[in-house]
């Protein structure tokens, strides 16, 4: 049986400890297949006049500069999120969700009144 000397065992132990400490201190990489979370462009719904039979694309990511409708910003700022496309049956005045967390998209369901939205930071649009 091959026995390690105390010096060799100490060196191996110290090397492994250093590697362990280094690995634990390294920044963690989180890979996810989940789509990104939407940002909150408004904490109030948008009153919109819809035309029956017309196709609309409601922004689901929150990055559009044409809120509450999509301007394609998700393609660069929120890959994995897509707009909700819908066609109303008739002309109507509706309230479309501005916080992007409604449980009845694209329509407002009052979610913006919940603490997690009220206390969240409002997303500021940038020109980039």
C-alpha positions in Angstrom: 0.0 0.0 0.0 1.4 3.4 -0.9 1.3 5.8 2.0 1.5 9.5 1.5 3.9 11.5 3.6 2.5 14.1 5.9 3.9 16.8 3.6 2.3 15.3 0.5 -1.1 14.9 2.3 -0.9 18.4 3.6 -0.1 19.8 0.2 -3.0 17.8 -1.4 -5.4 19.0 1.3 -4.3 22.6 1.0 -4.6 22.5 -2.8 -8.1 21.0 -2.7 -9.2 23.5 0.0 -7.9 26.4 -2.2 -9.7 25.0 -5.3 -13.0 24.6 -3.2 -12.8 28.2 -1.8 -12.1 29.6 -5.3 -15.0 27.6 -6.8 -17.4 28.8 -4.1 -16.4 32.4 -4.5 -16.7 32.4 -8.3 -19.8 34.1 -9.7 -22.6 31.7 -10.3 -23.9 31.2 -13.8 -27.6 30.5 -14.0 -28.8 29.0 -17.2 -32.6 29.1 -17.7 -35.0 28.1 -20.4 -37.7 30.3 -18.8 -38.6 33.5 -20.7 -37.5 36.7 -19.1 -39.9 38.5 -16.7 -41.7 41.6 -18.2 -40.7 45.0 -17.0 -43.4 47.3 -15.6 -43.9 50.4 -17.9 -47.1 51.6 -16.2 -48.8 51.0 -12.9 -52.1 51.9 -14.4 -54.1 50.4 -17.3 -54.4 52.1 -20.7 -57.8 53.2 -22.0 -57.9 52.1 -25.7 -60.5 52.4 -28.4 -60.5 49.1 -30.3 -61.9 48.6 -33.8 -63.8 45.3 -34.3 -62.1 43.0 -36.8 -58.7 44.8 -36.5 -55.6 42.8 -35.4 -53.8 44.2 -32.4 -50.5 43.2 -30.7 -50.4 43.9 -27.0 -46.9 44.4 -25.6 -46.2 41.6 -23.1 -42.6 42.5 -22.3 -43.1 46.1 -21.2 -40.3 47.5 -23.4 -42.4 48.9 -26.2 -42.4 52.7 -26.6 -45.9 52.5 -28.0 -47.6 51.2 -24.8 -49.7 49.2 -24.4 -49.1 48.0 -27.9 -46.0 46.2 -29.3 -43.3 48.0 -31.3 -41.0 45.0 -31.7 -38.7 45.9 -28.7 -39.0 42.3 -27.4 -36.8 41.1 -30.3 -33.8 42.8 -28.7 -34.7 43.6 -25.1 -36.8 40.6 -24.1 -36.1 37.6 -26.3 -38.4 34.8 -25.3 -41.4 37.1 -24.7 -43.8 37.7 -27.6 -46.7 40.1 -27.9 -50.3 38.8 -27.5 -52.1 39.2 -30.8 -55.8 39.5 -30.7 -58.8 40.6 -32.8 -61.8 42.1 -31.0 -65.2 41.0 -32.4 -66.7 44.5 -32.3 -65.7 48.2 -31.6 -65.1 48.7 -27.9 -63.5 50.9 -25.3 -61.3 48.7 -23.1 -58.7 49.0 -20.4 -55.5 47.2 -21.5 -53.0 46.1 -18.8 -50.0 48.4 -18.3 -48.2 46.5 -15.6 -47.9 43.3 -17.8 -48.8 41.0 -14.9 -52.6 40.7 -15.5 -54.1 37.2 -15.3 -56.5 38.1 -18.1 -54.1 39.4 -20.9 -54.4 41.8 -22.6 -57.1 43.2 -20.3 -56.5 44.8 -16.9 -57.7 42.7 -14.0 -56.6 45.0 -11.2 -53.2 43.2 -10.6 -51.5 46.6 -10.6 -53.1 47.3 -7.2 -51.2 44.4 -5.6 -48.2 45.1 -3.4 -45.7 43.4 -5.6 -46.5 45.9 -8.4 -47.1 48.9 -6.2 -43.7 48.4 -4.6 -41.8 47.5 -7.8 -39.7 50.0 -9.7 -41.3 51.5 -12.8 -39.3 50.8 -16.0 -37.9 53.9 -17.6 -37.8 53.7 -21.4 -34.3 54.3 -22.9 -33.3 55.2 -26.5 -31.0 52.3 -26.8 
